[in-house]
Amino acid sequence: MTTSFSFMTIDAAARRVSLDARDPAFYGDPNPVYAALHAHCPTFFWEEQKLWYVSGYDQVNALLRDRRFGRQILHVASREALGMAPPLPHLRHFDAAEAWSLLELEPPEHTRLRTLVNRAFVSRQIERLTPEITALANRLIDGFVKDGRVELLSAFADVLPVTMIARMIGIPDEMGPQLLKWSHAYVRMYMFGRTETDEHAADRAAAEFADYVRTVIAERRARPGDDLLTHMIHTEHKGQFLSEDELISTTIVLLNAGHEATVHQIGNAVRSILDSGLPVGPMFADGRATERTVEECLRISAPVHIFQRYALEEVELDGIRFRRGDKVALILAAANLDPKKFSDPLTFRPARDEGPNLSFGAGIHFCIGAPLARLELAIALPLLFKRLPKMRLAAKPAVKDVYHFHGLERLDLAW
Ligand code: HEM
């Protein structure tokens, strides 16, 4: 069947969907498309991506926790056995930086590394950052409050998360702009339609990033500080210290994963609130109301829409047979809009209390930075609306052409 969207056709009987991810009408506002998929074909083969996609809340939630699927496959089978292409020589620095990334590991390696960094990210520890995040957010707002207008992403959203994660790790604030450059080049690797030029840029960024982290590790070995990197260097797990490569990968994944999504989410949340036209006062009336508003923003405009898994063994799921090594993609942002889970799912309802959204994932890879991202949002959003009560959109924001990430090109505001 065709749908009311010019860029999508759904063959519900065969569970096949043709959808142009580069069409601005889609990536600019994917939520109505997700609603159509829920109505006609929540599990489907996406012709252009040549992969099965799952969008139902219960299915995505179960798959994220299903140990028959993993983010990695090479711990259970070789490339040759799986018929996988050999690693690309021009990505060797990138691959080296990824080798010990939490996101690329499965137990027992994953458990060992995650245990070592987890303590720093639990809510109790993160809450201690409240005064520092508040002071930084206030200082950034001080910088533009008198101007009557601002491009919020560059003046605020880009700066807050990278500064906080860098400080936690023990990297000076001045490195912020450079970290952003490396990170932007690096994360292009995860986007639809990456080119060889992107790959070369990502590899260069990985090489420079790793060299820089190596120098910071050497400094911390010589002069320990009160920061996460020092803690990682000196903490052992079952008698073993982290190797230099493990330290570098872990630092890079924390720095990259640690801000990119939060930057987008600050922009998406401000836009969702302004677009709703609802009174802002009740959204931030107290801690509980703020928490629900933050969750509703994460539900309805998640910053990262898709994550993938490998089948680690032969599995049948929703009537589809996966062989070992096959991939399946999970649309977290669509799961958040499943009408079986959330009532009137396309409507922004800040007081909604219908259970967790899946924007931070679930299971063993559940976002380690969720308490930090939630705290940054719970501080930044009320503060922005309190200090700039007349804030409004100065221009219709354009969404970046980087599906499956969902973030704005710019967010021009005036008051
Ligand atoms: C709104 C902001 C954020 C969103 C929506 C988000 C989303 C996610 C999601 C969905 C995953 C799981 C991926 C999967 O299962 O395949 C994940 C993992 C991860 N996130 Fe976040 N994230 C955010 C902010 C952060 C921050 C601030 C940090 C800083 C430390 C961070 C660090 C990580 C790391 C290290 C992982 C890998 C965890 C593991 O594999 O064990 N994220 N994130």
Boltz pocket constraint, residues with backbone or C-beta under 6 A from the ligand:
constraints:
  - pocket:
      binder: B
      contacts: [[A, 64], [A, 71], [A, 102], [A, 103], [A, 104], [A, 105], [A, 114], [A, 165], [A, 253], [A, 254], [A, 257], [A, 258], [A, 259], [A, 261], [A, 262], [A, 265], [A, 303], [A, 304], [A, 307], [A, 308], [A, 332], [A, 358], [A, 359], [A, 360], [A, 361], [A, 362], [A, 364], [A, 365], [A, 366], [A, 367], [A, 368], [A, 369], [A, 370], [A, 372], [A, 373]]
      max_distance: 6.0
